[in-house]
Amino acid sequence: MHLSALPSQKPRPPRPHVKLKPVWRIKSVLSKTSLERLTSTRLHPAKGLASQRKLGFACAMPRLAFSQRTAFEAQPNPWALALQKARRKGRLYTALIESNPTKAGLSPHTRLPPSTGYTPHAQGLASARKALSKALGHPTLYPRLCLTSGTSEALGLAFKLLGDMGDEIVAGMPGYPLVQTLATFEGLHCIPFPLRLEGEAFRWDIPLLEKQLSPRTKAVLATHPQAPTGCCLLREEVLALEALCAKHGLALIIDEVFALPQHSLAGHPWKCLTFLLGGLSKGLGLPQHKLAWTWVLGPKALAHKALQRWLWVADAYLCLATPVQKALPTWLPMAKAFEQRVETRCKNNHACLAKLRPQGAAWSLFAREAGWTAVLRIPISPKEEPLTLQLLEAGVALWPGYFFEFPVPGFVVASLLAPEAAFEEAARHMVQVFEALWGQTT
């Protein structure tokens, strides 16, 4: 999956209640390198045997029809086409969309041990789980820790576990839109729930969320901290989400990939079935090694039943490589140094943006709490996509806010991972374009 070109902005159609969510509503798929547009494709039903005989194809096989869950046709949108064009010109500053820690010079050097054996285990090797649980600050919880090849696999397993065809997952937005596609692959509807903008933070409106639940809702998905806003869940939000899910018999899924160990919610005494997700990609800057983890928590009997079903499903896949699991205990001591490098880089680059912003500028920079990205509020004219196209013409790449399902228009997003010098150079060009467009408000 590529984070490549999401469709152009368009009005959202009414929420489907019974029928499977039309695939053309799956607006976006995010990864680390590019953006591809996913649009609907028309499936051509196989011609009947009688009509085939009339055409002289009596022995022809019926035409293959693919599933609606995979009815995507990759068609680059204007942003992706403009990005390709700018790259061909060779005058493109991509520092503001660099989200790969291995390319940003932040990832530690690792080696895989020689391995000729294969030790499959649906939950992951006990030695790896014990070491990881200890490194994350919860050594006694390792029996509740499951290893997968990525958080996408973990979400797929959770969706298989929780929902049947046509059931719903409510996901807070702005967020990582890949969850919509993963839910569709499992035959579920992903219902985006717009978080409420309060100052420079996006917060859960629990009474409104409760009104949005339906008899087919199976889980609520939150991120801590949010991507791309970097807002961490408040304690009162955690307690309110927990109470809501316990009241309605829902599972709570929290993506913690950007959370530092001390900010994880694994130690909370959950009163509802809860899945907490993390991974090496963000936790140690090692996306190439494909290892993630999920805490299965909640009331003892319920969590035990969920864990047994999780393992039954995971045993059919066994995606995780043995050498990576065996090497994990030797990599974990590098995590703290990696976290410090990333935090220093992100803090410096965010401060650079704040310094470059002229006093009285029409655009604003949101305060950063956590995460690897910066959120910029811009005037609504031009809209996000036309603005990012103009920036690409000027040689600067930024992500439009609608890629992340911001509930209101007027946002663009920049990655903070690039080396400081490259980041500052790209940021200066961005500010020049902003000033040419809007000047100053005061």
Residue pairs with C-beta under 8 A, 6 or more apart in sequence:
1 29
1 30
1 31
1 152
1 178
1 181
2 29
2 31
2 33
2 34
2 35
2 36
3 28
3 29
3 30
3 31
3 32
3 33
3 34
3 35
3 99
3 403
4 29
4 31
4 33
4 34
4 35
4 36
4 37
4 76
4 80
5 34
5 35
5 36
5 37
5 75
5 76
5 77
5 79
5 80
5 81
6 27
6 28
6 29
6 35
6 37
6 38
6 77
6 79
6 177
6 400
6 402
6 403
7 24
7 27
7 28
7 37
7 38
7 39
7 77
8 77
8 78
8 385
9 383
9 384
9 385
9 402
9 409
12 25
13 22
13 25
15 191
16 22
16 189
17 214
17 216
18 166
19 166
20 68
20 165
20 166
20 187
20 189
21 184
21 189
21 190
22 40
23 38
23 40
23 68
23 69
23 71
23 72
23 184
24 39
24 40
25 180
26 38
26 72
26 180
26 181
26 184
27 38
27 177
27 180
27 402
27 405
28 38
28 177
28 178
28 180
28 181
28 403
28 404
28 405
29 36
29 38
29 177
29 178
29 181
30 176
30 177
30 178
30 403
30 404
31 178
32 99
32 100
32 287
33 100
34 80
34 83
35 77
35 79
35 80
35 83
35 403
36 74
36 76
36 80
37 74
37 75
37 76
37 77
37 80
38 72
38 73
38 74
38 181
39 72
39 73
39 75
40 71
40 72
40 73
41 71
41 72
41 73
43 65
43 66
43 68
43 71
44 63
44 65
45 63
45 65
46 62
46 63
46 64
46 65
47 62
47 63
49 58
49 62
52 58
52 60
69 184
69 185
69 187
70 185
76 84
78 385
78 389
79 385
79 388
79 389
79 392
79 400
82 389
82 392
82 393
83 92
83 392
83 397
85 392
86 92
86 392
86 393
86 395
86 397
89 395
91 395
92 392
92 395
92 396
92 397
93 395
93 396
93 397
93 422
93 425
93 426
93 429
94 397
94 426
95 415
95 418
95 419
95 422
95 423
95 425
95 426
95 427
96 396
96 397
96 398
96 414
96 415
96 418
96 423
96 426
96 427
96 430
97 397
97 398
97 399
97 414
97 415
98 104
98 415
98 417
98 418
99 372
99 373
99 415
99 417
100 287
100 417
101 107
101 281
101 285
101 287
101 342
101 417
102 285
102 286
102 287
102 288
104 345
104 417
104 418
104 419
105 419
106 285
106 338
106 341
106 342
106 345
106 417
107 284
107 285
107 286
107 338
108 284
108 285
108 286
108 331
108 334
108 337
108 338
110 286
110 289
110 327
110 331
110 334
111 327
112 323
112 324
112 327
113 323
113 326
113 327
115 322
115 323
115 326
117 322
118 322
119 125
119 322
119 325
120 318
120 322
122 311
122 312
122 314
122 315
122 318
123 129
123 145
123 146
123 147
123 311
123 314
124 145
124 146
124 147
124 148
124 293
124 320
124 325
125 147
125 322
125 325
125 326
126 142
127 325
127 326
127 329
128 147
128 325
128 326
128 328
128 329
129 142
129 145
129 147
129 293
130 139
130 142
131 328
131 329
131 332
132 142
132 145
132 147
132 293
132 328
132 332
133 139
133 140
133 141
133 142
133 145
134 142
135 261
135 332
135 335
136 261
136 264
136 266
136 278
137 261
137 262
137 264
137 266
137 267
138 264
138 266
138 267
141 266
141 295
141 297
144 295
144 296
144 297
144 303
144 307
145 293
145 294
145 295
145 296
146 154
146 293
146 294
146 295
146 296
146 307
146 310
146 311
146 314
147 291
147 292
147 293
147 320
147 325
148 154
148 157
148 291
148 292
148 293
148 294
148 314
148 319
148 320
149 290
149 291
149 292
149 319
149 320
149 321
150 279
150 281
150 290
150 291
150 292
151 255
151 257
151 277
151 278
151 279
151 281
151 292
152 178
152 182
153 292
153 317
153 319
154 275
154 277
154 292
154 293
154 294
155 179
155 182
155 253
155 277
156 182
156 185
156 186
157 294
157 310
157 313
157 314
158 219
158 251
158 253
158 275
158 294
158 310
159 169
159 182
159 183
159 186
159 188
160 186
160 313
161 306
161 309
161 310
161 313
162 169
162 218
162 219
162 251
163 169
163 186
163 187
163 188
163 218
163 219
164 187
165 187
165 188
166 187
166 188
166 189
166 216
167 188
167 189
167 216
167 217
167 218
168 188
168 189
168 190
168 191
168 214
168 216
168 217
168 218
169 179
169 183
169 188
169 189
169 190
169 191
169 217
169 218
169 219
169 220
169 221
169 253
170 191
170 193
170 209
170 212
170 213
170 217
170 219
170 220
170 221
171 179
171 180
171 190
171 191
171 192
171 193
171 220
171 221
172 193
172 195
172 202
172 204
172 220
172 221
172 222
172 223
172 226
173 192
173 193
173 194
173 195
173 404
173 405
173 406
173 407
174 195
174 202
174 226
174 228
174 229
174 401
174 404
174 405
174 406
174 407
174 411
175 221
175 223
175 226
175 227
175 404
175 405
176 223
176 227
176 255
176 404
177 403
177 404
177 405
179 190
179 221
180 190
180 192
183 189
183 190
184 190
188 218
189 216
191 212
191 217
192 405
193 209
193 212
194 405
194 407
195 202
195 203
195 204
195 205
195 226
195 407
196 202
196 203
196 204
196 205
196 208
196 407
197 407
197 408
200 366
200 367
200 375
201 229
201 231
201 369
202 226
202 229
202 231
202 407
203 231
203 234
203 237
204 222
204 233
204 237
204 240
204 241
206 237
206 240
206 241
206 244
209 220
209 244
210 244
210 248
213 248
213 250
217 248
217 250
218 250
218 251
219 245
219 250
219 251
219 252
219 253
220 241
220 244
220 245
220 250
220 251
220 252
220 253
221 253
221 254
221 255
222 233
222 241
222 252
222 253
222 254
222 255
223 254
223 255
223 256
223 258
224 232
224 233
224 254
224 255
224 256
224 259
224 263
224 265
225 231
225 232
225 233
225 258
225 259
225 263
225 369
225 370
225 371
226 232
226 371
227 255
227 257
227 258
227 371
227 373
227 404
228 371
228 373
228 375
228 399
228 404
228 413
229 366
229 371
229 373
229 375
230 258
230 368
230 369
230 370
230 371
230 373
230 375
231 369
231 370
232 259
232 263
232 369
232 370
233 241
233 254
233 265
238 265
238 268
241 252
242 252
242 268
242 270
242 271
242 272
242 274
243 271
244 250
245 251
245 252
245 272
245 273
245 274
246 271
246 272
250 272
251 272
251 273
251 274
251 275
251 306
252 270
252 272
252 273
252 274
252 275
253 274
253 275
253 277
254 265
254 274
254 275
254 276
254 277
255 277
256 263
256 264
256 265
256 276
256 277
256 278
257 277
257 278
257 279
257 281
257 282
257 283
257 292
258 282
258 370
258 371
258 372
259 265
259 278
259 370
260 339
260 370
261 335
263 370
264 276
264 278
265 276
266 276
266 295
266 297
268 297
270 297
270 298
270 299
271 298
271 299
272 298
272 299
273 296
273 297
273 298
273 299
273 302
273 303
273 306
274 295
274 296
274 297
274 298
275 294
275 295
275 296
275 297
276 294
276 295
276 297
277 292
277 293
277 294
278 292
278 293
278 294
279 291
279 292
279 293
280 286
280 287
280 289
280 290
280 291
280 292
280 331
281 287
281 292
282 372
283 335
284 331
284 332
284 334
284 335
284 338
285 338
285 342
286 331
289 324
289 327
290 320
290 321
290 324
291 320
291 324
291 325
291 328
294 310
296 303
296 306
296 307
296 310
297 303
298 306
342 372
342 417
345 416
345 417
345 419
345 420
346 368
346 371
346 372
346 416
346 417
347 368
348 420
349 374
349 416
349 417
349 418
349 420
349 423
349 424
349 427
350 365
350 368
350 374
350 416
352 420
352 423
352 424
352 427
353 365
353 374
353 376
353 414
353 427
354 365
356 424
356 427
356 428
356 431
357 363
357 364
357 365
357 431
358 431
358 435
358 440
359 440
359 442
360 440
360 441
360 442
361 434
361 435
361 438
361 440
361 441
362 378
362 379
362 434
362 438
362 439
362 440
362 441
363 376
363 377
363 378
363 379
363 434
363 438
364 376
364 377
365 374
365 375
365 376
365 377
366 374
366 375
366 376
366 377
368 374
368 416
372 415
372 416
372 417
373 413
373 414
373 415
373 416
374 413
374 414
374 415
374 416
375 401
375 411
375 413
376 398
376 411
376 412
376 413
376 414
377 410
377 411
378 384
378 387
378 410
378 411
378 412
378 434
379 410
379 438
380 409
380 410
382 390
382 437
383 409
384 400
384 401
384 402
384 409
384 410
384 411
384 412
385 400
385 402
387 400
387 412
387 437
388 397
388 398
388 399
388 400
388 412
390 433
390 437
391 397
391 398
391 430
391 433
394 429
394 432
394 433
395 429
396 426
396 429
396 430
396 433
398 412
398 413
398 414
398 430
399 412
399 413
399 414
400 411
400 412
400 413
401 409
401 410
401 411
401 412
401 413
402 409
403 413
404 411
404 413
414 427
414 430
416 423
418 426
